[in-house]
Amino acid sequence: MVCGLLVLSLGLSTLRHVAAVKLKYDEALLTANNHLLQPISLLVVSDYCYKCLFQPLMTLQPAQSLQPTNRTVILRTQFKLTLHVVTEGGNGEPVCSWKQLYGEHGHYIISVQPNNGSVKCDNHVSKSPTNNLLPLLVAFVSLLCVWGLYYLTTYVYRRTCTQKLLKKVKKKADCEAEDEPDGSGSPGQTDLPKHRRLLSLDTFRGFVFIIGTSVALAFSSMLKRGIHRSQLVRKLTWRTLVLMAIGVLFLNYGPADGPLSWRWARIPGVLQRLGVTYFVLALMHTFFSKPSLDLDESHQWIAAVRDIVVYWPEWIIIAALETVWLCLTFLLPVPGCPTGYLGPGGIGDDGLYPNCTGGAAGYIDKWLFGPNHIYNYPTCKELYKTTQPFDPEGALGTINSVVMAFFGLQAGKIILIYRKSPHQILCRLFIWSVLLGIISAILTKCTRDEGFIPINKNLWSLSFITTLSCFSFLLLALMFYVIDVRQWWGGQPFIYPGMNSILVYVGHSLLASYFPFNWEVRDWTTHYEFIAQDLLGAAIWVFVSYLLYKKTFFLKI
């Protein structure tokens, strides 16, 4: 009777403790009960953590008479977890092991009990998890309703204009209702679309890929206007310096951080990488671009590959750059690390190389800039428990950034050379997408981590840029067809921030932590308020971009 009361008391105490725990989003509770007469330990590792060491989750003391010991911990629910139960004094092998994706706000109970000389682990759910996809569904439905309301309003407005108010409004107002402004900036070819510029490029803008496409179209136009190549060099040099200055001096800190100190200022960064990528690509194209890409009849035998053959010096330069990346990545000796290491270090790779984060890329950045001037909070820090700084916008990855921009340059050349045949443009963009997709499949062996060169965004690995370029060619082809060829869509609302991408990026970087883009979150238990913040912030910047678009204000560097 006394033992029963003790067990009941313990159970009530545990329930009160669990009820007092207020879980945040992406969290679940796990309660472990130890019925064994020896201590046990629970070890855990995320399935997304490649070749990682198991980490201690909890330790439970032996059961006392009929009273099991128990303990409750909080688990993260983003990835599937593998858990091991290990007994003290054993050979280190788990007596129980299971793999499970825990649900948000769920309460799970594991009971470790003796079973005829062995050990069994019973799992059951005390409280069912909530559906963490509901906030995404609500957000999607809300956006769908806004989109439907916008197009319904536009339809009604146009119908009213054409049937009732056409003869009563001013000609200028009627034009605003029926026509769309051209915008300004780097002009493209006018042979194919009715617009002055390719709207699909502005809709797609924001990727490194589009830097190359824009360079091809803009430089071709400027050379046709008689602008000398030396003027292009001055222009691209100035733009590079401005981008890098903004990145280093303007986006390195927030107003609340106080004066910028060189002691801790981060030298690499997003705009810095964009600036260097643009400079290398634009400088190369300045010397090898052609004012006219039309070939006479005597050259028709190379028409099928003229977008490559005409620019053979650029291909040699890019091949040389990629060779440099491959040699430095796989042949450069890194102290204390295996040559050619591409892993995150920390607890990855069975914990054998804890200080080798990024391999040659991390080593080069620390040698060039110093550990205090590169990013100290890489994405691998939480998952892989790394201690070394690593910059995802580092020097070695910038080489592949140039290569990816070159693929975008190739897309621009295709648009220029075959501008009189949209079918040819679409076919060639699709062929490039398939070709790069095949290269990615070979490099990765169609796996996430086991390939020759795995996809790694932080390293900007070769397989990462071929995969991203594969989808970029495909998406550009789709947008080109829908927006510029068939004119089914004008690119709204993405075209507005796309035409002021630098202004939006800088503005977001500086104001992201201020109201109304950000506020003190009251409810940390779900994703609803966080998604609302993100949607509101994005909507505000789209609206600002739209107002600037209507005022024909476009920030140029």
N, C-alpha and C positions, 0 to 999 in steps of 0.2 A: 504493500500500500504506500509506504514511504517512498520507495523507488519510483512507483508510478507517479506520485505527486511531483517528484523531482523532475522526471521526464516532461510532465505536463508544464511545470513551471519553466523549464528550459525552452520548451516549444513556444510558449506564450512570450517569453523574453525575446526569442529570436524573431517572432512575428512583429513584436513592437519595434524592434531595431530595424527590421526591413521596411516596415511602414514609415519609419522616420526618415529613411533615405529618400531624398528627392533627386531623381535621375534627370540628367540633361538629355539633349538629343544625342542619338547614336550611342546610347548607353543601355546596358542590361545588368541585372543582378545575377550572381551565381553564388548559391549557398552550398557548401560542402559539409557533409556529416561523416565523421570518422568513427566507425564501429569497431575498428581493429584495436588490438592491445599494443600497438606500436605506432610511432609517429609516421605521418605520411606528408608528402609534398606534392603540390600540383604545379606542373610546368606548362607553359603555353608558348606557342609561336604562331604568327600569322602566316597563312598560306601564300600571301602576297610577298612575303619576305623570303627571297631566294636563298636556299641553303643556309638558313639562319640557325643559330644556336637556340635551344629552348631556354626561356627565361622563367625564373621563379615567379609563381603567381601567389601562392599561399602555403603555409605550413600548419599542420594540425597536430596537436598533442594526442597521445593515446586515449582511448575511451576509458572512462572510470566506471567500473562495474557495469551496470546496464545503461549508463548515461553516455551517449556519444558526444564527442566534442564537435563543435561546428564553427564555421566562420563564413562570412559573406564578403564578397569583393565585387567591384564594378568592372564590367568588361566593355570594351569598345565593339561596336557592331558593324563597322564598315566592311570587314573582310571575314572570310571563313577562318576559324581558328582550329588548331590541333592541340589537344590537351593530353598530357600524360600524368598518371598517378604513380609516384615512386615511393617505395617504403624505405624507411631508414634501416641501414644494415644490409640492404639487398645488393645485387650486383650492378645496380644502376639501370637495369632494364625496367620499363614500365610494367606494372601489374595490370593496368587498364589504360586504354588509349582510345580516343574517339575524335572525330572531326565534325564540326558543326558551325553553321552560320547562325549566330544568335540574333534575335530580333530586338528591335528598339523597345525599351521599357518592359521587356519580358523578365520574369523571375524564374530561374532554373535551379533545380535542386539535384545534387549528385550525392548518393549514399554509397560509401565504400564499406563493404561488409565481408566477413569471412564466409567461405562456401566450400565445405568439405576439404579443407586443407589448402584451398586456393582463395583467391580474392575475386569478388564480382563488384561491378559498379552499376548501380541503377540510376538512370536519368529520368526525370520527369519534369513537367512544366507546372509550376505553381501558379503563375499568372501569365496569360497569353500576351504576346507582344502586340504592339500597335502597328498599324500599317504606315511605315515611314515614307511610302510613295504618295500618300494622299496630298501632302503639300504641293508636290510636283503636279499632280493631277488638277488640283484647284488652280494653280498658276497657269497651267496649259489652257484650261477651260476659260479662265479670265481673259487671257490673251486672245483666245479664239473669239470670245464675245466682243472684245474691243475691235479686233480686226473686222468682224462681221458688221459691227455698228458703223465703223469708218466707211467701209465700202457701200453699205446701204445708204448712208448719208450722202456719199459722193454720187451715187446713182440717182437718188432723189433730187439732189442739187442740179445735176446735169439735165435731168429730165425737165425740171422746172425752168431752167435757163433756155432749153431748146423749144419748149412748148408755150411758155407764158411770158417770160421776161426777156426774150432775145431781142425784141424790138424796143425795150424800154431801158435797158442798161447801156452803159457806155461801151464803146468798142474795146477799150482797154480792159475793162472788167470781164467782158465776154472772152477775150483772148486768154486771160488768166484762168478762166474756168475750163477752156478747151485745150489750151496748149501748155506745155511744160518748159521752163527756162532751160537753157543749155548749160549754165554754170560757166566756170572758167578754170584755168590751170593748163596742164600739159595737153595740147590738142592731139587728137589722133587722126586717122584717115577718114575722109568724108565719102569715099566711094561706096562703102557698104551700107552703113546706117544712115538714116535721115538726120540723126542728131549730129552735132558738131564733134562730139567725143563719144567714145565707147562707154556707155553707162554701166555695162557689166563690170568694168575695171573699178569704177568708183564704188559699186555695190560690194565688190569682193575685196576692197582695199583693207589693209591691216596685216596682211601676211607678208613675210620676207619675199615670197614668190612674186608678189605683185610689184615689188621694187624693180625687179628685172624687166617685167612687162612694160612698166611705165617708162623706164629708161629707153627701151627700144622705140616706143612710139614717140616720145618727146624729142629724142635726139634726131630721129629721122625728120621730124617736122622742122626742127631748128636748122638742120643742115640744108633742107630745101629752101628755107628762107634766107640762106646765105650767111648764117652766123659762122664765124671762123672757129676752128677747133681750139685755138688758144683761149677764146672767150668761154667755150664750154669748160675748159680746164679751170679757169678762174671761178666760174659759177659752181662747179661741183666741189671745188676745194672750199669755197665759202660755206656752202650748204653743209658739208661734212663738219667743219669747225663749229658751226652753230649748233648742230645736233649734239656733238660731243660736249660742248660747253653746257648746254641745257641739261644733259644727262649727268655730268659730273658735278656741276655747281648748283643746279636748280632742283634736281629731284633726289639728291642724296640724303635729304633730311626734311622733316616737317617743321613748320613754324614753331611748334611747341618744343622742338629739340634744342633751340638756342643757336648760337653762332656755329657755322660749319667749321669743324676742326680737321686739319689735314692728318691728325694722328689716327683718326678712325674712318676717314672718308673712303667710300667704296669707289674704286676706279672703273672696273668694268660695269656694264649695265645694259639695259635694253636699247636706249637711244644711242649709246656708244657703239654697240654692235651694229645697229642699223646704219650709223654714220660710216663706220669702217667698211661695211658691206657695200654700201652705196658708192663710196669713194673708189674702191678697188674695181668694182664692176663698171662704173661709169667711166673711169679713167681708161680702162681697157677698151671699152666700146667707143670712146672718143677717137682712138687711133685707128680702129678697124671698122667702124660703121660706114655704111654706104649711103650717099645722098639719094641714089636711085637703085632700086632692087629689081628693076625690069630687065630681063635678059633678051638679047636679040635671037634671031632664028638659029644662028650658028651654035648656040649654047643649049638648045632644047634637049639634048641628050642627057644633061644633068638636071633637068627641071624637077625630077622626082626627089632629088636630094640637095637642091640648090640652097635651101635654108641652112644646111650644114656646110656644104662645100665652100660657099662664098665666104664663110667666116672661119675657115680652118685655123688661122692663127689663134683665135680665141679658144678654140677647143684644145689646142696644145697647151695654152696657159692654164686652163682649168684642169686639164689632166695632170699638169705639173703640180698644181696646188693640192690636188687630191692625193698625189703620190707623197707629197710632204706630210700631209695629215696621217696617211697610213704608216709611213716610216717612223714618225714621231710617236704615234700611238702604240705601235707594236714592236718597235726596236729600241726606243730610248730607255736606257737603264734608269730605274727609279730606286733610290736607296731604300732597302728594307722591304721592297715589293717585287713580285714577279714581273718580268718584262712582258708587256702587252696586257697588263691587268685592266679590265674594264668595269670592275665591280665597285660597290659602294663602301667597302671596308666595314668597320664596326663589327656587328655580330654576323654579318653575311659571310658566305664562303666558309662556314664552320668556325668563324672567329679567327681564322689564320692570319688575316691581314687587316687588323683593326685600324691602322693609320694610313691605309692606302687609298682613301676615298678619291675616286676619279682617276687613279693611275697616273699616266703621263700628263693628262690635262690638268689635274690638280697640282702636280709637281711644278709644271711650267708656270702656272699662275702665281704660286707662292714664290717662285724664283724671280719672276718679272715684277710683281706688284708688292709682294710681302703679305704675310697672313693677315695683317690688320687692314688691308685695303681690298679684300675680296669678301664675298658674301659668307657670313658666319652662321646662317640658318638655312642650309640646303634642305630640300624636301626629304632627303634620306635620313635626316637627323633623328626624327621621331621614330620611324619604323626600324631603322638599322642601328640605332643608338650610336651614331657616329660622333666623334669629338673633333674632327678636322674641318677647317673651313673649306668650302668648295663653291666656286662661282659658276652658275649655269650659263653665264654670258662671258666666259673666259676666252683667252686668246686662241687656244687650239680649236675650240668649237666654232670660232668665227670663220675659220677656213671653210668649213662645211656650210656655214651660212652664206658665204660667197657662192659656193657651188649651187646651193638651192636657188639663190637669186638668179644664177645663170640659167637654170631651167626655166625660170620665169621670163628671162630675156629671150630664150628660145621660143617661148609662146608668143612673145611680141613680134619676133621675126616672122613667125608663121602668119600672124594676122596681117602684117605689112605685105609680105610677098604674095599671099593668096587672097588679098582683100577683095578681089573681084569674084571670088568663088567661095561663098560661105560653106558650101558642102566640103570643099577641100580643107578649109580651116577646121571644121568639126572632125573630119576624118583624121587629120594629123594630130590634133589635140588628143583624140581618143587613142591613137597608136602610141603616142608618147606615154599616156597613162598606163596602157597595158604593158609596155616595155619596162617602165620603172617598177610596176607591180611585180613583174617576173623577177627582176633583179632583187627586190626586197624579199620575195619568197625564198630565193636562193641564199641570200645573206643570213636570213633568220631561220632557215629550215622550217618555215611556217610554224615556229614556236615563239613563245614570249621571251625565254631566257637561254635557250640551248643552242642558238644559231652561231654561225661564224662571227657575225657582228650583230648582237641583239639590238633591238630598237631601244634607244635611250635618249630621252629628250634633254636631260641634264648635260650629257656629253655631246649632244648633236651628232650622234654617230651616223655613219654613212647610210645604214639601213633606215634610220629615222628620216633623213632628208629625202631618200628615194621613195619611202612610203608616203611622206607628206606631199611630195611633189606629184606622186601618182594621183592622189586624191585632188590636188590642186588643179592639175590638167583636166581631170574629169569634171570638177565643179565649175571651172572657168568655161569649159565647153557647154555645160548645161546653162549657165547664166548667159553666155554669149548668144545661144540659140533662143532662149526665152525672152531676153531683154532687147538685144540688138537686132536679131534677125526677124523673129516673129512679132516682137514688140507687144507681147502679152502682158508684160509687167514692166513698170518703170524703175524697179529697184527700191521703192519706198518700203520701209523707212530707213533701210540700211545705207542708202546712197547719201543721206544727209551727213551722218558722222564720217562716212567714207571720204567726203570731199573736204573735210576739215579734221583729218585723222590726227595730225600732230597736236592741234589745239585741244581736241577731246582727250587725247592721252595725257598731255601735260596737266590739263585741268582736273582730270580724274585723279592723277597721282598726287596733286596738291590738296584737293578738297574731299577726297574719299572718306576721311574720318570726321567730317564736319556735317552738321545739319544743313539741308534736309537729306543729304546722301547717307548719313549715319546718325544714329541716336542710341541712347542707353536702352538696351534690350531688357524688357520686363519678363518675358517668358523664354527661358532657356530650355524648356522641356521639349519643344518641337522646332521644326524648321520654318514654320509659318512666318514668323517675324523676320527672320533672316532673308527668306526669299522675297518678302515684301520690301525690305531694304534694297536688295539687289535690283528688283524690278523697277522700283521708284527711281533709284539712281540712274539706271539705264534710260528710263523714260525721260528724265530731266535732261540728260545729255542729248538725247535724240531731239527733244523739243528745242533746246538751245541751238543745235546744229541746223534744225529746220528754219529757225528765225534768221540765222546767219545766211543760210541758203537763199531765203527770200530777199534778204538785203544784199545779195551777191557779194558777201564778205567771205573770202577764203584766205586763211593764213598760209602764206608761202614762205619758204626758207631758201 
